[in-house]
Amino acid sequence: MTDDVTPNKLDLHEAYLQKQKHLIGALELTPAFTSHPGTVGEETEANWINMLTEFLPGRYQVSSGQVVDHTGMLSDQIDVMIHDRQYSPLFFQGNNGTIIVPAESVYAVFEVKQEINKTLSDYAGAKIESVRRLKRTSVPIRHAGGVFEPQAPKYILGGMLTTRNGWADLKGDAAVRQLRALTGNRRIDIGCALQSLSFDMPEDREFDPEYSTAETTLIFFVLRLFRRLQAMGTVVAADVDAYAEPTRGHAV
């Protein structure tokens, strides 16, 4: 005789919804206690960083800071960046957690704002461009079976993380036209307006963005982001000699 046992089952959809409620609550808590822009901004960035750190596998580091290339050029300050520590050194880390990482180690960069609109998406595009325009090196990677030859640097994802949507409709003509207008190094690939919708821009700008529902903004965003990161594979290994001698010029 076998006892009937009901297997344990996790409702992942409900778990993500609860996580989303928790994040929204955290994002709304600081503005409720202070209107100081610096404090609100730092706390909002920290909440997004903590959420992504919890969700993403350990190979992905999530930080706030700047990106540098082997010529010494620095990016703007980046609110949230996803980077890899396996093949690239960490050049600097301040007591407040802000870091400087080599351009080769970066998978994605995000601008964090309270709202997404035309002005702020233009601003985010410029911040993203400051990272993408940096020069990146690539060297062979030794492994147990031999050597992986140098690879071309990966495309760096760019996005926005906000609490609200500032357009009348994030699916509307004005919003879509603006997102399509951000091309080249200013391209925004993915974003989350937590209280409204998340979006995933297709590579071909002739096609419409894909959107979450109003109830699944966070679920949609983190799963689409992870899918994009998986497709990228691993970032290239930095040529540390090029960083030691910037005039050698080993950029790919």
Secondary structure, DSSP 8 states (H G I E B T S, - for coil): -----------HHHHHHHHHHHHHHHHHHHHHH---HHHHHHHHHHHHHHHHHHHS-TTEEEEEEEEE-TT--B---EEEEEEE-SSS---EE-TTS-EEEEGGGEEEEEEEEEEE-HHHHHHHHHHHHHHHTS----B-EEETTEEE--------EEEEEEEEE-SS-TTSHHHHHHHHH--GGG---EEEETTS-EEE--SSTTS--EE--TT-HHHHHHHHHHHHHHHH----B--HHHHHSGGG----
